Amino acid sequence: MNTDKRVLVAIVLSIAVWLMYESFLAPPRTTPPAPTPAQMQDSTEIKPVSRTAPAPARGTELTIKTRKEMRAQQPTEPGRIITAHNALYRMRLAGAQASITSVRLLNYKESLEPPALIAWFRKTFKMGSDSKKIEVDNSKEIINLSLPDPLPINTSFVYQNGTVASVTEWYTESDTDELNASAQPRHLTFNGVDQNKLQFEKKFEFRPDDYKIIFNMVVTNTSDITIEGSPFLEWTTMLPEKSSGGFFSNQGQSAPRFAYLIKDNTEKNNLDNIEEEITIEGTDVVWTAIEEKYFISAVIPETLRPAEIRLSANQNLVSYKLVYPFLQLSPGESQKLR
């Protein structure tokens, strides 16, 4: 009989120790939300660019070069803010750059709810207090940038002499500052003209229950002379703060990585030690992305691909540019990048 009592006491004490650990010592459980890719398609024929270094994969090469920075003068004020949302996310776009300034996931949970048995024990035996309950977040900011930094889906054009197109003002025909795409697709179009009378049209499409954003751009030569150069798209994101350390801090995963798919092989570059711009040349890059601990923001051409990718990072910002092939636009001619 004494033996049975001892076994019962041991079982009860084991359960008590486990409950105390789960309630007060165990780290919070987190669940990664769905990724938020931005999708872009290109309808032009891609021409290969010259290669200057050994290629890590067939048809593609990675080089580290010091190049003239492709940067246009950016506005300092956001201008009109337009919000687009569906059941999954809320996105804000700054009219001054016709680009994304904020993306917030709406179905994000920082921690998982405790198991039903644990919740029952806590309630029954009044373990802990209301102030110590795990709070569940309803949203998560994954992009939070502001001017004058370049914003995600920033588009421009680099001319043959190295000059970068500068659009001082963007216009939109949208008569509302809020687009609700929960029930049906919604579109938002911006238009602007640069210093050489090259006209840009940027069109965003937001769909119900879909993280993908369809992006189209049309460049039109409205001048009376031929314009030559290459359009490009830029994606940017802030580097996350480094972890303060600790057993559960995952400090080694604090810095994001730049990932790109070459046919069936995924290549990745850590972004915490980039000192010079990295250039990836070739036509076999299927998609590009910034991969963080729980999130990935990707640009995915579905048909044709850019001729060159330029990757750079500083202490605060990560940037990669998809540079498209050299174009010659006669007066009145347009080129659609879809």
HELIX and SHEET records of a PDB file:
HELIX    1   1 ASN A    2  MET A   20  1                                  19    
HELIX    2   2 TYR A   21  LEU A   25  3                                   5    
HELIX    3   3 ALA A  116  THR A  124  1                                   9    
HELIX    4   4 ASP A  130  LYS A  132  5                                   3    
HELIX    5   5 GLN A  251  GLN A  253  5                                   3    
SHEET    1   A 9 TYR A 171  THR A 172  0                                        
SHEET    2   A 9 ARG A 186  VAL A 193 -1                                        
SHEET    3   A 9 LEU A 198  PHE A 206 -1                                        
SHEET    4   A 9 ILE A 213  ASN A 221 -1                                        
SHEET    5   A 9 ALA A  38  MET A  40  1                                        
SHEET    6   A 9 ILE A 296  ILE A 300  1                                        
SHEET    7   A 9 VAL A 285  GLU A 291 -1                                        
SHEET    8   A 9 ARG A 257  ILE A 262 -1                                        
SHEET    9   A 9 ASN A 265  ASN A 270 -1                                        
SHEET    1   B 6 THR A  60  ILE A  64  0                                        
SHEET    2   B 6 ILE A 278  GLY A 282 -1                                        
SHEET    3   B 6 GLU A 308  ALA A 313 -1                                        
SHEET    4   B 6 LEU A 317  VAL A 323 -1                                        
SHEET    5   B 6 ILE A 227  MET A 238 -1                                        
SHEET    6   B 6 ASN A 154  TYR A 159 -1                                        
SHEET    1   C 6 THR A  60  ILE A  64  0                                        
SHEET    2   C 6 ILE A 278  GLY A 282 -1                                        
SHEET    3   C 6 GLU A 308  ALA A 313 -1                                        
SHEET    4   C 6 LEU A 317  VAL A 323 -1                                        
SHEET    5   C 6 ILE A 227  MET A 238 -1                                        
SHEET    6   C 6 LEU A 327  LEU A 329 -1                                        
SHEET    1   D 5 LYS A 140  ASN A 144  0                                        
SHEET    2   D 5 SER A  99  LEU A 105 -1                                        
SHEET    3   D 5 TYR A  89  ALA A  94 -1                                        
SHEET    4   D 5 ILE A  81  HIS A  85 -1                                        
SHEET    5   D 5 GLU A 178  ASN A 180  1                                        
SHEET    1   E 5 TYR A 171  THR A 172  0                                        
SHEET    2   E 5 ARG A 186  VAL A 193 -1                                        
SHEET    3   E 5 LEU A 198  PHE A 206 -1                                        
SHEET    4   E 5 ILE A 213  ASN A 221 -1                                        
SHEET    5   E 5 SER A 334  LEU A 337 -1                                        
END                                                                             
